[in-house]
């Protein structure tokens, strides 16, 4: 008799797909921190916020929405980030 295989968590699977889609946006080795990843079941979507090098130097907070049913990643805007916020994210954030 074989033991039952664990059923994969669809929410975790969709987050993994979202993170792979985000990772191709950046150059290999580029420093990017994940500051927020929130699942919203009304879409269903993932709302993800990243801290990464800005387009004009410095650092920026970029927001993305990943639509799970369509597998589409949407850019939702960016704002510059100061040194204090950068330091806080470096201490507590996780890398993409």
Phi, psi and omega in degrees: 000129181269150179278148181294141178281143178294142178273129181292144178283115181299327179294315179294321178299315181293327176293319178299318178296318178300314181296324176294320178296321178292322185295333181283348179288329187256158178290147176303133180084353179294138183279118180221130178251142173268118180260340180200140172217107186240126176275130176240114185280358178282355181260303347285145181217162167251133173252117186236136176241132181238151171248123186210170177302138181281163181294329183244035183089171183071202182234153181222150173261116180251138179248139179225152171238132177249113179278112187294311182300321182268346182068030184253134177257126181246134173279132184241015175117167181215150176223146177293153182235138178277172182297325180296314179293322177301314180297319179295319180292321179300325180284323190243345182279170175242151184278147175282000000 
